[in-house]
């Protein structure tokens, strides 16, 4: 939802002015770099000392730090072509977060785990809300990023984005998270404009036995997970888990406590059955219940007319998914997947209740010796219902939207073992804009066994959300007291808006110059047309003479166009058998006409460094630091983040981890929230986690 509300839209609380005060000098300035330099120097010294011991017996099997560069480049990914391919042979800018990454960095949420992906912009706006995007246009609802979990879409078609606070599972069950930067619409369809995130959980066969974990810390009041996996007969395996947490709220820039604390109970199961060598069946499901707080501005027809409202939401949801995969031959297989998803979620004073059913068929086969074809078709039906709220309404309040899809992709071998051309397109029919076509072409060239060059051109679309077509949203603007007139911004959807379009050009290069070093470079140029934004109308004076207000209407329209370009460079360096470094740098340039306002803003530059170090005595020392550029329109200064973690595994069954996060700042601002007068800051935190396996 690209509402241009990021510019200091703060209401008054009763008769008190709550317009954002200037940030203190200590908050506005860029974070000091000397603590970062000191920390890195200490880390390097420790690493060099510990790295002198090359005893392989002390290393952990399967650890990311132990994998060779070649093994990392051969990591299997499936999101690029809907089949397992080597990361090094994927014609796209793709990154993988492994289970070892999650464990070493102490990730407690999926959104926080994404913070360390090259080229991805992750900013936290409150204790329970994140803005996540790729290659620009970041927002609390990043409508150009498609997110899935085990093939089930978690993109919300009403607000056009992802409720990250609802996306939870046992972190130990995540096998990997695949992140594609750039369009993935040829296979995945609408809204995969700037990227695709696919969260893939483990097969139940790989989670046999049980574990209990507990976590506590400054942000975590308490939480834990209980899970057990077993088998049914000879060929069926299952697991079931329950997890819960209670997290405290953050502080605002004026040292006030914010009411954004949240807690949740989440449970789930997975069953995997392989009756023979040709068939595999998966059945899985989840259910959650959560409570979270938020603050918003509300317009009242009588003085003081602009009020701060603290909300408390009770969110519930669940899903069930089934998938059957059948292998016809070594070169042919098909799969049939169906899922049902339900949630009831509160936001900006309204509740959205949504039910979604989805059915998808996919078939892969070889055509001769040089072509591999993947095709499929699907049907999705989603219906929603919104509660009534004076300041935010949808017309109609209920809506049912069917989606018909089909795709085909042909991978053609031009030169065996050296050159491939992939052609394909997605075809969709939706209720908003009718029939849509999203074609793409990609070329992959491997001049040597350790070099890969790829290029791509594709068209992707972002279909209108309900906020673009059916919304009526009123929010009072901040003002200083006394004020002769209240300003009321009024956002109105338009059923005539059409889909946004991007034509994307990409070029990539991967190389392993030595067995200890790899480089991955991706360049892109995107041309956008018909970006949905809100165009101003004529102001009108409303209300009685005793309490007048000036309405500033903004109507959704395809009023923006422009271009973005930049690149991402990622480096992996295996310094010793015990120590690995991963670094990345990303540059983004956005030129949009007319200039977009604060909501949708992304940092121009980002740089990250991660270090995984295996110490003696079964200890791991993990560190990560990141520089994130400023967001001028939102008045968010640049910041440097430093996370450190120490993990001790005295026995194969016991693991104890201690992490400190945001260690360079007491707290800092990362992103603003369009619906709240508060500028919530992300604090320094520490957490202790104990895991026992049995």
C-alpha positions as CSV (number, residue, x, y, z in Angstrom):
1,X,0.0,0.0,0.0
2,X,2.0,3.0,-1.3
3,X,0.2,5.6,0.9
4,X,2.3,8.8,0.9
5,X,2.1,9.1,4.7
6,X,5.6,8.8,5.8
7,X,6.2,12.6,6.2
8,X,5.6,13.4,9.9
9,X,1.9,12.6,9.9
10,X,1.4,12.9,13.7
11,X,-1.9,13.7,15.4
12,X,-2.4,15.7,18.6
13,X,-3.1,13.9,21.8
14,X,-6.0,15.8,23.4
15,X,-4.8,19.4,23.5
16,X,-1.1,18.6,23.4
17,X,1.0,19.0,20.3
18,X,2.8,15.8,19.3
19,X,4.4,17.0,16.1
20,X,7.8,15.3,15.8
21,X,10.4,17.3,17.7
22,X,13.8,17.6,16.1
23,X,15.9,14.6,17.0
24,X,18.6,15.1,19.5
25,X,22.1,15.6,18.0
26,X,23.2,12.3,19.4
27,X,20.4,10.6,17.5
28,X,20.7,12.6,14.2
29,X,24.4,12.1,13.7
30,X,25.9,9.1,11.9
31,X,26.9,6.3,14.3
32,X,30.5,6.4,15.4
33,X,32.8,4.1,13.4
34,X,35.5,3.6,16.0
35,X,33.6,0.9,18.0
36,X,33.0,-1.0,14.8
37,X,36.7,-0.8,13.9
38,X,37.7,-1.9,17.4
39,X,35.2,-4.8,17.3
40,X,36.4,-6.0,13.9
41,X,40.1,-5.7,14.9
42,X,39.4,-7.8,18.0
43,X,37.5,-10.3,16.0
44,X,40.4,-10.6,13.5
45,X,42.9,-11.1,16.2
46,X,40.9,-13.8,17.9
47,X,40.3,-15.5,14.6
48,X,43.9,-15.6,13.6
49,X,44.9,-17.0,16.9
50,X,42.2,-19.7,16.9
51,X,42.7,-20.4,13.2
52,X,46.2,-21.8,13.9
53,X,44.7,-25.0,15.2
54,X,43.7,-27.1,12.2
55,X,42.5,-30.2,14.0
56,X,39.6,-31.4,11.9
57,X,38.3,-33.5,14.8
58,X,37.1,-30.4,16.6
59,X,35.0,-29.1,13.7
60,X,31.2,-29.5,13.6
61,X,29.8,-31.7,10.8
62,X,27.5,-29.9,8.4
63,X,28.4,-26.5,9.7
64,X,28.4,-23.5,7.3
65,X,31.8,-22.6,8.5
66,X,33.2,-26.0,7.5
67,X,31.7,-26.1,4.0
68,X,34.1,-25.5,1.1
69,X,33.5,-22.7,-1.4
70,X,32.6,-25.3,-4.0
71,X,30.0,-26.8,-1.7
72,X,28.5,-23.4,-1.1
73,X,28.2,-22.7,-4.8
74,X,26.7,-26.1,-5.4
75,X,23.9,-25.4,-2.8
76,X,20.6,-26.5,-4.3
77,X,17.9,-23.9,-5.0
78,X,14.5,-24.5,-6.5
79,X,12.8,-21.0,-6.7
80,X,14.7,-19.9,-9.8
81,X,13.3,-22.6,-12.1
82,X,10.8,-24.6,-10.0
83,X,13.3,-27.5,-9.9
84,X,16.5,-28.2,-8.0
85,X,19.5,-26.5,-9.6
86,X,22.9,-25.5,-8.4
87,X,23.2,-22.0,-7.1
88,X,26.2,-21.5,-9.3
89,X,24.2,-22.4,-12.4
90,X,21.1,-20.3,-11.7
91,X,20.5,-17.4,-14.2
92,X,19.3,-15.0,-11.5
93,X,20.6,-13.0,-8.5
94,X,19.8,-15.6,-5.8
95,X,20.9,-16.0,-2.2
96,X,20.3,-18.8,0.3
97,X,19.9,-18.5,4.1
98,X,20.8,-21.9,5.5
99,X,19.7,-23.5,8.8
100,X,23.3,-23.0,10.0
101,X,23.0,-19.2,9.3
102,X,19.8,-19.0,11.4
103,X,21.3,-21.0,14.2
104,X,24.6,-19.1,14.4
105,X,23.0,-15.6,14.3
106,X,20.3,-16.4,16.8
107,X,17.4,-15.4,14.5
108,X,14.1,-15.5,16.3
109,X,11.9,-14.2,13.4
110,X,12.0,-14.7,9.7
111,X,12.1,-11.0,9.0
112,X,15.2,-10.5,11.2
113,X,16.9,-13.5,9.4
114,X,16.4,-11.7,6.1
115,X,18.4,-8.7,7.4
116,X,21.7,-10.3,6.3
117,X,20.7,-11.1,2.7
118,X,22.8,-9.2,0.0
119,X,20.7,-6.5,-1.7
120,X,17.7,-6.9,0.6
121,X,16.4,-3.9,2.6
122,X,15.0,-4.9,6.0
123,X,13.9,-2.1,8.4
124,X,12.0,-2.5,11.6
125,X,9.3,0.1,12.3
126,X,8.0,-1.3,15.7
127,X,8.4,-4.3,17.9
128,X,6.1,-6.3,15.6
129,X,6.4,-4.7,12.2
130,X,9.0,-4.8,9.5
131,X,9.4,-3.2,6.1
132,X,11.2,-5.7,3.7
133,X,11.9,-5.1,0.0
134,X,14.4,-5.8,-2.8
135,X,15.8,-3.2,-5.1
136,X,13.8,-0.3,-3.8
137,X,10.2,0.8,-2.9
138,X,10.5,-0.3,0.7
139,X,7.3,0.0,2.7
140,X,5.4,-1.7,5.5
141,X,3.6,-3.3,2.6
142,X,6.2,-3.9,0.0
143,X,3.9,-4.7,-2.9
144,X,6.6,-5.6,-5.4
145,X,8.0,-8.6,-3.4
146,X,6.3,-12.0,-3.5
147,X,6.8,-14.2,-0.4
148,X,5.9,-17.8,0.0
149,X,6.3,-20.6,2.6
150,X,6.6,-24.1,1.1
151,X,4.8,-22.9,-2.0
152,X,1.9,-21.2,-0.1
153,X,1.7,-17.5,-0.9
154,X,1.7,-15.2,2.2
155,X,1.3,-12.0,0.1
156,X,-1.9,-10.2,1.3
157,X,-4.0,-8.9,-1.7
158,X,-5.9,-6.3,0.4
159,X,-3.0,-4.2,1.6
160,X,-0.5,-5.4,-1.0
161,X,2.3,-6.9,1.1
162,X,3.2,-9.2,3.9
163,X,2.2,-9.2,7.6
164,X,5.6,-10.2,8.8
165,X,4.4,-10.5,12.4
166,X,2.1,-13.4,11.4
167,X,4.9,-15.4,9.6
168,X,6.2,-17.7,12.2
169,X,7.3,-21.3,12.5
170,X,9.9,-23.2,14.5
171,X,13.1,-21.7,13.3
172,X,14.9,-25.1,13.7
173,X,12.5,-26.5,11.1
174,X,13.5,-24.1,8.3
175,X,15.8,-25.9,5.9
176,X,16.6,-22.8,3.9
177,X,15.3,-19.4,2.7
178,X,15.8,-18.7,-1.0
179,X,15.8,-15.1,-2.0
180,X,15.7,-14.0,-5.6
181,X,16.5,-10.3,-6.3
182,X,14.8,-9.2,-9.5
183,X,11.6,-10.3,-11.3
184,X,10.4,-13.9,-10.8
185,X,7.0,-13.3,-12.5
186,X,7.7,-15.7,-15.4
187,X,7.2,-18.6,-13.0
188,X,5.5,-17.2,-9.9
189,X,3.2,-14.6,-11.4
190,X,1.9,-11.2,-10.3
191,X,3.7,-9.1,-7.6
192,X,7.0,-10.9,-8.1
193,X,8.3,-7.6,-9.5
194,X,11.5,-6.9,-7.6
195,X,12.0,-10.2,-5.9
196,X,10.8,-13.6,-4.6
197,X,11.3,-15.0,-1.1
198,X,10.6,-18.7,-0.6
199,X,10.8,-20.2,2.9
200,X,11.3,-23.9,2.7
201,X,10.9,-26.2,5.8
202,X,12.6,-29.5,6.4
203,X,11.2,-32.9,5.4
204,X,9.8,-34.7,8.5
205,X,12.3,-37.5,7.9
206,X,15.1,-35.0,8.8
207,X,13.6,-33.9,12.1
208,X,13.3,-37.2,14.0
209,X,13.5,-37.1,17.7
210,X,12.6,-34.2,19.9
211,X,14.0,-31.0,21.2
212,X,13.1,-28.3,23.8
213,X,14.4,-24.8,23.6
214,X,14.0,-21.8,25.9
215,X,14.9,-18.2,25.3
216,X,15.0,-15.0,27.4
217,X,16.6,-11.6,27.2
218,X,16.0,-7.9,27.1
219,X,13.5,-8.0,24.3
220,X,12.3,-11.5,24.9
221,X,10.4,-11.7,28.2
222,X,10.3,-15.5,27.6
223,X,9.7,-18.0,25.0
224,X,10.4,-21.5,23.8
225,X,9.6,-24.4,21.5
226,X,8.8,-28.0,22.1
227,X,8.9,-30.5,19.2
228,X,8.9,-34.2,18.6
229,X,9.3,-36.2,15.4
230,X,8.7,-39.9,14.8
231,X,7.7,-42.4,12.2
232,X,4.5,-44.3,11.2
233,X,5.4,-47.6,9.7
234,X,8.4,-47.9,7.4
235,X,7.8,-45.1,5.0
236,X,6.0,-42.3,6.8
237,X,7.5,-39.6,9.1
238,X,5.9,-36.9,11.1
239,X,6.7,-34.0,13.4
240,X,4.6,-31.7,15.6
241,X,5.6,-28.6,17.5
242,X,4.4,-25.8,19.8
243,X,6.2,-22.5,20.3
244,X,5.3,-19.4,22.3
245,X,6.9,-16.0,23.0
246,X,6.3,-12.8,24.8
247,X,8.2,-9.7,23.5
248,X,8.3,-6.3,25.0
249,X,7.5,-3.0,23.3
250,X,10.0,-0.5,22.1
251,X,10.7,3.1,23.0
252,X,10.0,6.2,20.9
253,X,12.4,9.1,20.1
254,X,11.2,11.0,23.1
255,X,12.0,8.2,25.6
256,X,8.3,7.2,25.8
257,X,7.2,3.5,26.0
258,X,5.3,2.4,22.9
259,X,2.4,0.0,23.2
260,X,3.7,-2.4,20.5
261,X,4.5,-5.4,22.7
262,X,3.3,-8.7,21.3
263,X,2.9,-12.3,22.2
264,X,2.0,-15.4,20.3
265,X,1.3,-19.2,20.6
266,X,2.0,-21.1,17.4
267,X,1.6,-24.8,16.6
268,X,2.1,-27.0,13.6
269,X,2.7,-30.4,12.1
270,X,4.1,-32.1,9.0
271,X,3.7,-35.6,7.6
272,X,5.9,-36.9,4.8
273,X,5.1,-40.3,3.2
274,X,7.0,-42.0,0.5
275,X,5.3,-45.3,-0.2
276,X,7.7,-46.1,-3.1
277,X,10.6,-44.6,-5.1
278,X,8.2,-42.7,-7.4
279,X,5.7,-41.1,-5.1
280,X,6.0,-38.6,-2.3
281,X,3.2,-37.1,-0.3
282,X,3.3,-34.2,2.1
283,X,0.7,-32.9,4.5
284,X,1.4,-30.0,6.8
285,X,-0.5,-27.3,8.7
286,X,-0.2,-24.5,11.3
287,X,-2.4,-22.6,13.7
288,X,-1.5,-19.4,15.7
289,X,-3.1,-17.0,18.1
290,X,-1.4,-13.6,18.8
291,X,-1.9,-10.3,20.6
292,X,-0.1,-7.2,19.5
293,X,-0.3,-3.5,20.1
294,X,-0.2,-0.5,17.8
295,X,-0.8,3.3,17.8
296,X,-2.6,5.3,15.1
297,X,-3.9,8.7,14.4
298,X,-7.7,9.1,14.4
299,X,-9.9,12.0,13.1
300,X,-12.8,13.1,15.2
301,X,-15.5,15.5,14.0
302,X,-15.4,17.5,17.3
303,X,-12.4,19.2,18.9
304,X,-9.6,18.3,19.4
305,X,-10.4,16.5,16.1
306,X,-7.0,14.7,16.0
307,X,-6.5,12.0,18.6
308,X,-3.9,9.3,19.3
309,X,-5.4,5.9,19.7
310,X,-3.6,2.9,21.2
311,X,-5.0,-0.3,19.8
312,X,-4.8,-3.9,20.9
313,X,-5.3,-6.6,18.3
314,X,-6.2,-10.3,18.7
315,X,-5.0,-12.1,15.6
316,X,-5.7,-15.7,14.7
317,X,-5.0,-17.9,11.7
318,X,-4.2,-21.3,10.3
319,X,-3.5,-23.2,7.2
320,X,-3.2,-26.7,5.8
321,X,-1.3,-27.8,2.7
322,X,-1.1,-31.1,0.8
323,X,1.3,-32.0,-2.1
324,X,1.7,-35.1,-4.2
325,X,4.8,-35.6,-6.3
326,X,5.1,-38.4,-8.8
327,X,8.2,-39.4,-10.8
328,X,7.3,-40.7,-14.2
329,X,10.9,-41.3,-15.4
330,X,14.4,-39.8,-14.9
331,X,13.4,-36.9,-17.1
332,X,9.7,-36.4,-16.2
333,X,7.7,-35.8,-13.0
334,X,4.6,-33.9,-12.0
335,X,3.2,-32.5,-8.7
336,X,-0.3,-31.5,-7.5
337,X,-0.6,-29.1,-4.6
338,X,-3.5,-27.7,-2.7
339,X,-3.8,-25.5,0.3
340,X,-6.3,-23.6,2.4
341,X,-5.4,-20.5,4.5
342,X,-7.5,-18.5,7.0
343,X,-6.6,-15.5,9.1
344,X,-8.2,-12.7,11.1
345,X,-5.9,-9.8,11.5
346,X,-6.2,-6.2,12.9
347,X,-4.5,-3.1,11.5
348,X,-5.1,0.6,11.6
349,X,-8.4,0.1,13.6
350,X,-9.9,-2.5,11.2
351,X,-10.0,-6.3,11.1
352,X,-9.4,-8.2,7.9
353,X,-10.8,-11.8,7.7
354,X,-9.6,-13.7,4.7
355,X,-10.1,-17.2,3.4
356,X,-8.0,-18.5,0.5
357,X,-8.1,-21.8,-1.4
358,X,-5.5,-22.7,-4.0
359,X,-4.9,-25.6,-6.4
360,X,-1.8,-26.0,-8.6
361,X,-0.6,-28.6,-11.1
362,X,3.0,-28.7,-12.4
363,X,4.7,-31.0,-14.9
364,X,8.3,-31.2,-16.0
365,X,9.6,-33.3,-18.9
366,X,12.5,-33.5,-21.4
367,X,11.8,-32.9,-25.0
368,X,14.6,-34.5,-26.9
369,X,18.2,-34.3,-25.5
370,X,18.4,-30.4,-25.5
371,X,15.1,-29.2,-24.1
372,X,13.5,-29.3,-20.6
373,X,10.0,-28.0,-20.4
374,X,8.1,-27.1,-17.2
375,X,4.5,-26.1,-17.4
376,X,1.6,-25.8,-15.1
377,X,-1.8,-24.3,-14.3
378,X,-3.6,-23.2,-11.1
379,X,-6.7,-21.7,-9.6
380,X,-7.0,-19.6,-6.5
381,X,-10.1,-18.2,-4.8
382,X,-9.9,-15.7,-2.0
383,X,-12.6,-13.8,-0.2
384,X,-12.3,-11.2,2.5
385,X,-14.4,-9.3,5.0
386,X,-13.5,-6.0,6.8
387,X,-14.9,-4.6,10.0
388,X,-16.4,-1.1,10.0
389,X,-14.2,1.8,11.1
390,X,-15.1,5.5,10.5
391,X,-11.7,6.5,9.4
392,X,-10.9,3.5,7.1
393,X,-13.4,1.7,5.0
394,X,-13.5,-0.6,2.0
395,X,-16.3,-0.5,-0.5
396,X,-17.6,-3.1,-0.7
397,X,-16.7,-4.4,2.7
398,X,-16.6,-8.0,1.4
399,X,-15.1,-9.2,-1.9
400,X,-14.5,-12.5,-3.6
401,X,-11.6,-12.7,-6.2
402,X,-10.8,-15.7,-8.4
403,X,-7.4,-16.0,-10.0
404,X,-6.6,-18.3,-13.0
405,X,-3.0,-19.0,-13.9
406,X,-0.8,-20.9,-16.3
407,X,2.8,-20.9,-17.1
408,X,5.3,-22.6,-19.5
409,X,9.1,-22.5,-19.5
410,X,11.6,-24.1,-21.9
411,X,15.3,-24.5,-21.0
412,X,17.2,-25.0,-24.2
413,X,20.8,-26.4,-24.3
414,X,22.6,-24.4,-27.0
415,X,26.1,-25.7,-26.2
416,X,26.3,-28.8,-24.0
417,X,27.8,-28.0,-20.5
418,X,28.4,-24.4,-21.6
419,X,25.4,-22.4,-22.9
420,X,21.7,-22.4,-22.1
421,X,18.7,-20.3,-23.1
422,X,15.5,-20.2,-20.9
423,X,12.3,-18.8,-22.4
424,X,9.0,-18.7,-20.6
425,X,5.9,-16.8,-19.7
426,X,3.2,-16.6,-17.0
427,X,-0.5,-16.1,-18.0
428,X,-3.0,-14.8,-15.5
429,X,-6.6,-13.6,-15.3
430,X,-7.6,-11.5,-12.2
431,X,-10.7,-9.6,-11.2
432,X,-8.9,-6.2,-11.2
433,X,-7.2,-5.9,-14.6
434,X,-8.3,-9.0,-16.5
435,X,-5.7,-10.9,-18.6
436,X,-2.0,-10.4,-18.0
437,X,1.1,-11.8,-19.7
438,X,4.5,-11.8,-18.0
439,X,7.2,-13.2,-20.4
440,X,10.9,-13.6,-19.7
441,X,14.2,-14.8,-21.3
442,X,17.4,-15.7,-19.6
443,X,20.8,-16.8,-20.9
444,X,23.4,-18.8,-18.9
445,X,27.0,-19.2,-20.0
446,X,29.7,-21.1,-18.1
447,X,33.0,-20.4,-20.0
448,X,34.9,-22.5,-17.4
449,X,34.0,-24.8,-14.6
450,X,34.4,-22.0,-12.1
451,X,32.8,-19.1,-13.9
452,X,29.2,-18.2,-14.7
453,X,27.8,-15.4,-16.8
454,X,24.1,-14.8,-17.0
455,X,21.7,-12.2,-18.4
456,X,18.0,-11.7,-18.3
457,X,15.2,-9.5,-19.6
458,X,11.6,-9.9,-18.4
459,X,8.3,-8.2,-17.8
460,X,6.5,-8.3,-14.5
461,X,3.4,-6.7,-13.1
462,X,2.0,-5.6,-9.7
463,X,-1.8,-6.0,-9.7
464,X,-3.8,-3.4,-7.7
465,X,-4.6,-4.2,-4.1
466,X,-7.9,-3.5,-2.5
467,X,-6.3,-0.3,-1.0
468,X,-5.7,0.9,-4.5
469,X,-9.3,0.3,-5.7
470,X,-11.7,0.2,-2.8
471,X,-10.2,2.3,0.0
472,X,-11.4,5.4,1.8
473,X,-8.9,6.4,4.5
474,X,-8.9,9.7,6.5
475,X,-6.0,10.7,8.6
476,X,-5.3,14.1,10.4
477,X,-2.0,15.8,9.6
478,X,0.3,17.0,12.4
479,X,0.0,20.6,13.3
480,X,1.2,23.0,16.0
481,X,-1.2,24.2,18.6
482,X,-3.0,26.6,18.6
483,X,-4.2,26.0,15.0
484,X,-7.1,27.7,13.3
485,X,-7.8,24.8,11.0
486,X,-7.4,21.0,11.1
487,X,-6.0,19.4,8.0
488,X,-7.5,16.1,7.0
489,X,-5.8,14.0,4.4
490,X,-8.3,11.7,2.6
491,X,-7.1,8.8,0.5
492,X,-9.5,7.3,-2.0
493,X,-9.1,4.2,-4.2
494,X,-10.1,4.1,-7.8
495,X,-11.5,0.9,-9.4
496,X,-10.1,2.0,-12.7
497,X,-6.4,1.7,-11.8
498,X,-4.4,-0.7,-13.9
499,X,-1.5,-2.9,-13.1
500,X,2.0,-1.5,-12.5
501,X,4.6,-2.7,-15.1
502,X,8.3,-3.2,-15.0
503,X,10.7,-4.1,-17.8
504,X,13.8,-5.5,-16.1
505,X,17.3,-6.0,-17.5
506,X,19.8,-8.0,-15.5
507,X,23.4,-9.1,-15.9
508,X,25.4,-11.3,-13.5
509,X,28.8,-12.9,-13.1
510,X,30.0,-15.5,-10.6
511,X,33.6,-16.7,-10.2
512,X,35.7,-18.9,-7.9
513,X,39.2,-17.5,-8.5
514,X,40.5,-19.9,-5.8
515,X,39.2,-22.8,-3.7
516,X,38.9,-20.3,-0.8
517,X,37.2,-17.4,-2.5
518,X,34.0,-16.7,-4.5
519,X,32.5,-13.5,-6.0
520,X,28.9,-12.9,-7.1
521,X,28.1,-9.7,-9.0
522,X,24.6,-8.7,-10.2
523,X,23.7,-5.5,-12.1
524,X,20.2,-4.4,-13.0
525,X,18.2,-1.7,-14.8
526,X,14.4,-1.5,-14.3
527,X,12.0,0.6,-16.2
528,X,8.6,1.2,-14.3
529,X,5.4,2.4,-15.8
530,X,2.0,3.1,-14.2
531,X,3.2,3.1,-10.6
532,X,0.1,3.5,-8.4
533,X,0.3,6.7,-6.4
534,X,-2.1,9.2,-4.9
535,X,-2.7,12.3,-6.9
536,X,-4.0,15.5,-5.1
537,X,-7.4,17.0,-5.8
538,X,-8.9,20.4,-4.9
539,X,-9.0,21.1,-1.1
540,X,-12.5,21.6,0.3
541,X,-13.6,23.2,3.6
542,X,-15.8,20.8,5.6
543,X,-17.6,20.7,9.0
544,X,-19.5,23.2,11.1
545,X,-18.1,26.7,11.5
546,X,-17.3,25.9,15.2
547,X,-15.1,23.0,14.2
548,X,-14.1,23.3,10.5
549,X,-11.5,21.2,8.8
550,X,-9.8,21.3,5.4
551,X,-10.0,18.1,3.4
552,X,-7.0,17.3,1.2
553,X,-8.2,14.6,-1.2
554,X,-5.7,12.1,-2.8
555,X,-7.0,9.6,-5.3
556,X,-5.2,6.5,-6.5
557,X,-4.0,6.6,-10.0
558,X,-1.2,5.2,-12.3
559,X,0.6,8.5,-11.9
560,X,4.2,7.6,-11.6
561,X,6.9,6.2,-13.9
562,X,10.7,6.1,-13.8
563,X,13.7,3.9,-13.5
564,X,16.0,2.2,-11.0
565,X,19.4,0.8,-11.5
566,X,22.3,-0.5,-9.4
567,X,24.1,-3.6,-8.4
568,X,25.0,-6.1,-5.6
569,X,28.4,-7.6,-4.9
570,X,28.7,-10.6,-2.6
571,X,32.0,-12.2,-1.5
572,X,32.7,-15.5,0.3
573,X,36.1,-16.1,1.7
574,X,37.2,-19.2,3.6
575,X,40.1,-17.8,5.5
576,X,41.0,-21.1,7.3
577,X,39.3,-24.4,7.9
578,X,37.8,-22.8,11.0
579,X,36.9,-19.3,9.8
580,X,34.7,-17.9,7.0
581,X,33.9,-14.4,6.0
582,X,30.9,-13.2,3.9
583,X,30.7,-9.6,2.8
584,X,28.4,-7.7,0.4
585,X,27.7,-4.3,-0.9
586,X,24.7,-2.9,-2.7
587,X,24.0,0.3,-4.6
588,X,20.6,1.5,-5.6
589,X,19.6,4.6,-7.7
590,X,16.0,5.6,-8.0
591,X,14.7,8.2,-10.5
592,X,10.9,8.4,-10.4
593,X,8.6,11.0,-11.9
594,X,7.0,12.7,-10.1
595,X,9.3,12.1,-7.1
596,X,7.8,9.5,-4.8
597,X,7.4,10.6,-1.1
598,X,8.7,8.9,2.0
599,X,6.6,5.8,1.9
600,X,8.5,3.5,-0.5
601,X,11.9,4.9,0.3
602,X,15.0,2.6,0.3
603,X,18.6,3.3,1.3
604,X,21.0,4.1,-1.5
605,X,23.9,2.1,-0.1
606,X,24.2,-0.9,2.2
607,X,27.2,-2.9,3.2
608,X,27.5,-6.0,5.4
609,X,30.1,-8.3,6.9
610,X,29.5,-11.6,8.6
611,X,32.1,-13.8,10.3
612,X,31.6,-17.5,11.4
613,X,34.5,-18.7,13.5
614,X,35.0,-22.1,15.1
615,X,36.9,-21.9,18.4
616,X,38.3,-24.6,20.5
617,X,36.3,-26.2,23.4
618,X,33.2,-26.6,21.2
619,X,32.7,-22.8,20.9
620,X,31.5,-20.8,18.0
621,X,32.0,-17.0,17.8
622,X,29.8,-15.3,15.2
623,X,29.7,-11.7,14.3
624,X,27.8,-9.5,11.8
625,X,28.0,-5.8,11.1
626,X,26.0,-3.7,8.6
627,X,26.0,-0.1,7.4
628,X,22.6,1.2,6.2
629,X,22.3,4.5,4.4
630,X,20.0,7.3,5.4
631,X,16.4,7.8,4.3
632,X,16.2,11.5,3.8
633,X,12.4,11.8,3.1
634,X,11.6,10.0,6.4
635,X,14.4,11.8,8.3
636,X,15.9,8.5,9.2
637,X,19.7,8.8,9.7
638,X,22.3,6.3,8.5
639,X,23.3,3.7,11.1
640,X,25.8,0.9,11.8
641,X,24.5,-2.3,13.4
642,X,26.8,-4.8,15.2
643,X,25.7,-8.2,16.4
644,X,27.9,-10.7,18.3
645,X,27.1,-14.2,19.3
646,X,28.8,-17.0,21.3
647,X,27.5,-20.5,21.0
648,X,28.7,-23.4,23.1
649,X,27.9,-27.0,22.2
650,X,29.3,-29.2,25.0
651,X,27.5,-32.3,23.8
652,X,25.7,-33.1,20.5
653,X,22.4,-32.8,22.5
654,X,23.0,-29.5,24.2
655,X,23.5,-26.0,22.8
656,X,23.7,-22.7,24.7
657,X,23.8,-19.4,22.8
658,X,24.3,-15.9,23.9
659,X,23.8,-13.0,21.5
660,X,24.0,-9.2,21.6
661,X,22.3,-7.1,18.9
662,X,22.5,-3.5,17.9
663,X,25.5,-3.2,20.2
664,X,26.7,0.2,18.9
665,X,23.5,2.1,19.8
666,X,21.3,2.3,22.8
667,X,18.6,2.5,20.1
668,X,18.1,3.9,16.6
669,X,15.4,4.7,14.1
670,X,15.1,2.4,11.0
671,X,11.7,3.2,9.4
672,X,8.6,5.3,10.0
673,X,5.0,4.0,10.2
674,X,2.4,5.7,8.1
675,X,-0.4,5.1,10.6
676,X,1.2,6.1,13.9
677,X,2.4,9.5,15.3
678,X,5.3,7.6,17.1
679,X,8.8,7.3,15.7
680,X,9.7,3.9,17.2
681,X,13.3,3.1,17.7
682,X,15.0,-0.3,17.6
683,X,16.9,-0.9,20.9
684,X,20.1,-2.7,21.9
685,X,19.1,-6.2,23.0
686,X,20.7,-9.4,24.4
687,X,19.3,-12.9,24.5
688,X,20.1,-16.3,25.9
689,X,18.9,-19.5,24.3
690,X,19.2,-23.1,25.5
691,X,18.3,-26.0,23.3
692,X,18.3,-29.7,24.3
693,X,17.8,-32.5,21.8
694,X,16.6,-36.0,22.7
